[in-house]
Amino acid sequence: MSGKPLADQVWRQMSTFVFDNKDSWRRVAAKRTGLPFSRIRIPRRLARAPMTVKQIAAAATVDAPAATVAVNDLEARGLVVRRTDPENRRCKLVSLTDAGRDVVATIDTIDDPAPDVLAWLSSGELESLRDSMGRLLASRSTPTPESASS
């Protein structure tokens, strides 16, 4: 819980809406890449930057053993490679190979049209939703108010 009941309610509703409307995209993504959907999440996150397995686990919301199994599978498929972290030689960074970047490019080309139900919203409502989501997405790289005050 965030401590803000309205934020929690909106989050639950957003999650339900997305989960209920992503199945066809997930099936197409799995078919085109040859990867189970649970594996698709990892290359998409690695496209931003290399990560440790621990970071991958957190980003993909899986436990560390599951992340290790997934990275092993992706490595066996030639999609990722582990290299020593130049800033901490005790750690390995996982990064995409050229084939892994090709998989991400394939994923990015898959059409993901809005569900028909979004047409029920007015243009103004859709613009407001777009703007709000843009702010939320931009906040991924911006300090939160809580972290900025510490």
Phi and psi in degrees as GROMACS dihedral restraints (atoms count N, CA, C in turn):
[ dihedral_restraints ]
;  ai    aj    ak    al  type     phi  dphi    fc
    3     4     5     6     1   -85.4    20    10
    4     5     6     7     1   -10.3    20    10
    6     7     8     9     1    86.7    20    10
    7     8     9    10     1    -2.5    20    10
    9    10    11    12     1  -123.3    20    10
   10    11    12    13     1    98.1    20    10
   12    13    14    15     1   -54.9    20    10
   13    14    15    16     1   -39.3    20    10
   15    16    17    18     1   -65.2    20    10
   16    17    18    19     1   -42.0    20    10
   18    19    20    21     1   -61.5    20    10
   19    20    21    22     1   -42.2    20    10
   21    22    23    24     1   -62.9    20    10
   22    23    24    25     1   -41.8    20    10
   24    25    26    27     1   -63.8    20    10
   25    26    27    28     1   -45.9    20    10
   27    28    29    30     1   -62.0    20    10
   28    29    30    31     1   -42.4    20    10
   30    31    32    33     1   -60.7    20    10
   31    32    33    34     1   -46.5    20    10
   33    34    35    36     1   -60.1    20    10
   34    35    36    37     1   -42.3    20    10
   36    37    38    39     1   -66.2    20    10
   37    38    39    40     1   -42.5    20    10
   39    40    41    42     1   -61.7    20    10
   40    41    42    43     1   -45.6    20    10
   42    43    44    45     1   -61.1    20    10
   43    44    45    46     1   -46.7    20    10
   45    46    47    48     1   -60.1    20    10
   46    47    48    49     1   -45.3    20    10
   48    49    50    51     1   -60.6    20    10
   49    50    51    52     1   -47.1    20    10
   51    52    53    54     1   -66.5    20    10
   52    53    54    55     1   -49.4    20    10
   54    55    56    57     1   -57.6    20    10
   55    56    57    58     1   -40.4    20    10
   57    58    59    60     1   -71.3    20    10
   58    59    60    61     1   -15.2    20    10
   60    61    62    63     1  -120.3    20    10
   61    62    63    64     1    11.0    20    10
   63    64    65    66     1  -106.4    20    10
   64    65    66    67     1    -4.0    20    10
   66    67    68    69     1   -58.4    20    10
   67    68    69    70     1   -44.3    20    10
   69    70    71    72     1   -65.5    20    10
   70    71    72    73     1   -39.7    20    10
   72    73    74    75     1   -62.8    20    10
   73    74    75    76     1   -43.7    20    10
   75    76    77    78     1   -59.8    20    10
   76    77    78    79     1   -43.5    20    10
   78    79    80    81     1   -62.2    20    10
   79    80    81    82     1   -45.4    20    10
   81    82    83    84     1   -63.5    20    10
   82    83    84    85     1   -44.4    20    10
   84    85    86    87     1   -60.8    20    10
   85    86    87    88     1   -43.9    20    10
   87    88    89    90     1   -64.1    20    10
   88    89    90    91     1   -41.7    20    10
   90    91    92    93     1   -66.0    20    10
   91    92    93    94     1   -45.6    20    10
   93    94    95    96     1   -70.6    20    10
   94    95    96    97     1   -31.6    20    10
   96    97    98    99     1   -94.0    20    10
   97    98    99   100     1   -19.3    20    10
   99   100   101   102     1    75.3    20    10
  100   101   102   103     1    12.8    20    10
  102   103   104   105     1  -110.2    20    10
  103   104   105   106     1   144.6    20    10
  105   106   107   108     1   -65.8    20    10
  106   107   108   109     1   151.3    20    10
  108   109   110   111     1   -57.4    20    10
  109   110   111   112     1   -33.0    20    10
  111   112   113   114     1   -60.8    20    10
  112   113   114   115     1   -24.6    20    10
  114   115   116   117     1   -86.5    20    10
  115   116   117   118     1   -27.4    20    10
  117   118   119   120     1   -62.4    20    10
  118   119   120   121     1   -33.3    20    10
  120   121   122   123     1   -62.2    20    10
  121   122   123   124     1   -33.0    20    10
  123   124   125   126     1   -71.7    20    10
  124   125   126   127     1   -51.9    20    10
  126   127   128   129     1   -58.7    20    10
  127   128   129   130     1   -35.3    20    10
  129   130   131   132     1   -61.9    20    10
  130   131   132   133     1   -37.9    20    10
  132   133   134   135     1   -75.4    20    10
  133   134   135   136     1   -35.8    20    10
  135   136   137   138     1   -70.9    20    10
  136   137   138   139     1   -17.1    20    10
  138   139   140   141     1   -64.9    20    10
  139   140   141   142     1   -25.1    20    10
  141   142   143   144     1   -75.9    20    10
  142   143   144   145     1   -42.5    20    10
  144   145   146   147     1  -174.7    20    10
  145   146   147   148     1   152.4    20    10
  147   148   149   150     1   -60.8    20    10
  148   149   150   151     1   152.3    20    10
  150   151   152   153     1  -142.2    20    10
  151   152   153   154     1   159.9    20    10
  153   154   155   156     1   -78.5    20    10
  154   155   156   157     1   165.1    20    10
  156   157   158   159     1   -61.6    20    10
  157   158   159   160     1   -37.2    20    10
  159   160   161   162     1   -62.0    20    10
  160   161   162   163     1   -42.2    20    10
  162   163   164   165     1   -66.2    20    10
  163   164   165   166     1   -38.3    20    10
  165   166   167   168     1   -62.1    20    10
  166   167   168   169     1   -44.3    20    10
  168   169   170   171     1   -57.4    20    10
  169   170   171   172     1   -45.7    20    10
  171   172   173   174     1   -65.8    20    10
  172   173   174   175     1   -44.1    20    10
  174   175   176   177     1   -67.5    20    10
  175   176   177   178     1   -34.7    20    10
  177   178   179   180     1   -94.4    20    10
  178   179   180   181     1     2.2    20    10
  180   181   182   183     1    52.0    20    10
  181   182   183   184     1    52.1    20    10
  183   184   185   186     1  -130.6    20    10
  184   185   186   187     1   165.1    20    10
  186   187   188   189     1   -79.4    20    10
  187   188   189   190     1   165.9    20    10
  189   190   191   192     1   -59.8    20    10
  190   191   192   193     1   -43.5    20    10
  192   193   194   195     1   -60.6    20    10
  193   194   195   196     1   -39.9    20    10
  195   196   197   198     1   -66.0    20    10
  196   197   198   199     1   -38.2    20    10
  198   199   200   201     1   -64.4    20    10
  199   200   201   202     1   -40.1    20    10
  201   202   203   204     1   -62.4    20    10
  202   203   204   205     1   -45.0    20    10
  204   205   206   207     1   -60.4    20    10
  205   206   207   208     1   -44.7    20    10
  207   208   209   210     1   -63.7    20    10
  208   209   210   211     1   -44.6    20    10
  210   211   212   213     1   -64.7    20    10
  211   212   213   214     1   -40.8    20    10
  213   214   215   216     1   -58.2    20    10
  214   215   216   217     1   -43.6    20    10
  216   217   218   219     1   -64.3    20    10
  217   218   219   220     1   -47.0    20    10
  219   220   221   222     1   -64.3    20    10
  220   221   222   223     1   -34.7    20    10
  222   223   224   225     1   -67.7    20    10
  223   224   225   226     1   -42.2    20    10
  225   226   227   228     1   -63.3    20    10
  226   227   228   229     1   -29.5    20    10
  228   229   230   231     1   -82.1    20    10
  229   230   231   232     1    -5.2    20    10
  231   232   233   234     1    79.9    20    10
  232   233   234   235     1    19.3    20    10
  234   235   236   237     1   -95.5    20    10
  235   236   237   238     1   -23.0    20    10
  237   238   239   240     1  -135.3    20    10
  238   239   240   241     1   163.0    20    10
  240   241   242   243     1  -139.8    20    10
  241   242   243   244     1   145.6    20    10
  243   244   245   246     1  -101.6    20    10
  244   245   246   247     1   134.2    20    10
  246   247   248   249     1  -136.2    20    10
  247   248   249   250     1   154.6    20    10
  249   250   251   252     1   -64.4    20    10
  250   251   252   253     1   133.7    20    10
  252   253   254   255     1   -71.1    20    10
  253   254   255   256     1   119.0    20    10
  255   256   257   258     1   -63.7    20    10
  256   257   258   259     1   -21.9    20    10
  258   259   260   261     1   -90.3    20    10
  259   260   261   262     1   -18.1    20    10
  261   262   263   264     1  -148.8    20    10
  262   263   264   265     1    92.1    20    10
  264   265   266   267     1   -61.9    20    10
  265   266   267   268     1   -11.6    20    10
  267   268   269   270     1   -81.1    20    10
  268   269   270   271     1   -13.9    20    10
  270   271   272   273     1  -106.9    20    10
  271   272   273   274     1   153.5    20    10
  273   274   275   276     1  -109.8    20    10
  274   275   276   277     1   136.0    20    10
  276   277   278   279     1  -100.9    20    10
  277   278   279   280     1   137.0    20    10
  279   280   281   282     1   -99.8    20    10
  280   281   282   283     1   129.2    20    10
  282   283   284   285     1  -136.6    20    10
  283   284   285   286     1   162.7    20    10
  285   286   287   288     1   -75.9    20    10
  286   287   288   289     1   145.1    20    10
  288   289   290   291     1   -88.6    20    10
  289   290   291   292     1   178.0    20    10
  291   292   293   294     1   -59.1    20    10
  292   293   294   295     1   -40.7    20    10
  294   295   296   297     1   -63.6    20    10
  295   296   297   298     1   -37.4    20    10
  297   298   299   300     1   -65.1    20    10
  298   299   300   301     1   -40.6    20    10
  300   301   302   303     1   -65.0    20    10
  301   302   303   304     1   -35.0    20    10
  303   304   305   306     1   -63.4    20    10
  304   305   306   307     1   -39.9    20    10
  306   307   308   309     1   -63.1    20    10
  307   308   309   310     1   -44.1    20    10
  309   310   311   312     1   -62.9    20    10
  310   311   312   313     1   -40.5    20    10
  312   313   314   315     1   -62.8    20    10
  313   314   315   316     1   -39.5    20    10
  315   316   317   318     1   -62.5    20    10
  316   317   318   319     1   -45.7    20    10
  318   319   320   321     1   -59.0    20    10
  319   320   321   322     1   -42.5    20    10
  321   322   323   324     1   -67.1    20    10
  322   323   324   325     1   -20.2    20    10
  324   325   326   327     1   -88.6    20    10
  325   326   327   328     1    -7.7    20    10
  327   328   329   330     1   -73.3    20    10
  328   329   330   331     1   123.7    20    10
  330   331   332   333     1   -61.8    20    10
  331   332   333   334     1   134.2    20    10
  333   334   335   336     1  -134.0    20    10
  334   335   336   337     1    70.9    20    10
  336   337   338   339     1   -67.2    20    10
  337   338   339   340     1   153.1    20    10
  339   340   341   342     1   -65.2    20    10
  340   341   342   343     1   144.7    20    10
  342   343   344   345     1   -62.3    20    10
  343   344   345   346     1   147.1    20    10
  345   346   347   348     1   -53.9    20    10
  346   347   348   349     1   -31.5    20    10
  348   349   350   351     1   -62.6    20    10
  349   350   351   352     1   -23.6    20    10
  351   352   353   354     1   -65.6    20    10
  352   353   354   355     1   -22.7    20    10
  354   355   356   357     1   -66.9    20    10
  355   356   357   358     1   -13.3    20    10
  357   358   359   360     1   -70.8    20    10
  358   359   360   361     1   -20.1    20    10
  360   361   362   363     1   -84.1    20    10
  361   362   363   364     1   148.3    20    10
  363   364   365   366     1   -73.0    20    10
  364   365   366   367     1   166.1    20    10
  366   367   368   369     1   -58.1    20    10
  367   368   369   370     1   -41.3    20    10
  369   370   371   372     1   -63.2    20    10
  370   371   372   373     1   -41.7    20    10
  372   373   374   375     1   -65.5    20    10
  373   374   375   376     1   -41.2    20    10
  375   376   377   378     1   -64.9    20    10
  376   377   378   379     1   -40.4    20    10
  378   379   380   381     1   -64.0    20    10
  379   380   381   382     1   -41.2    20    10
  381   382   383   384     1   -64.0    20    10
  382   383   384   385     1   -43.8    20    10
  384   385   386   387     1   -63.4    20    10
  385   386   387   388     1   -43.8    20    10
  387   388   389   390     1   -59.4    20    10
  388   389   390   391     1   -45.5    20    10
  390   391   392   393     1   -64.7    20    10
  391   392   393   394     1   -42.1    20    10
  393   394   395   396     1   -63.3    20    10
  394   395   396   397     1   -44.4    20    10
  396   397   398   399     1   -65.8    20    10
  397   398   399   400     1   -37.2    20    10
  399   400   401   402     1   -59.7    20    10
  400   401   402   403     1   -42.4    20    10
  402   403   404   405     1   -64.0    20    10
  403   404   405   406     1   -42.5    20    10
  405   406   407   408     1   -64.5    20    10
  406   407   408   409     1   -43.6    20    10
  408   409   410   411     1   -64.9    20    10
  409   410   411   412     1   -38.2    20    10
  411   412   413   414     1   -66.4    20    10
  412   413   414   415     1   -27.6    20    10
  414   415   416   417     1   -70.8    20    10
  415   416   417   418     1   -13.1    20    10
  417   418   419   420     1   -58.4    20    10
  418   419   420   421     1   -30.2    20    10
  420   421   422   423     1  -109.7    20    10
  421   422   423   424     1    10.1    20    10
  423   424   425   426     1  -114.3    20    10
  424   425   426   427     1   138.5    20    10
  426   427   428   429     1   -58.7    20    10
  427   428   429   430     1   143.7    20    10
  429   430   431   432     1   -75.8    20    10
  430   431   432   433     1   160.1    20    10
  432   433   434   435     1   -56.0    20    10
  433   434   435   436     1   -36.6    20    10
  435   436   437   438     1   -66.0    20    10
  436   437   438   439     1   -42.6    20    10
  438   439   440   441     1   -75.2    20    10
  439   440   441   442     1   -26.3    20    10
  441   442   443   444     1   -71.8    20    10
  442   443   444   445     1   -27.1    20    10
  444   445   446   447     1   -89.1    20    10
  445   446   447   448     1    -5.7    20    10
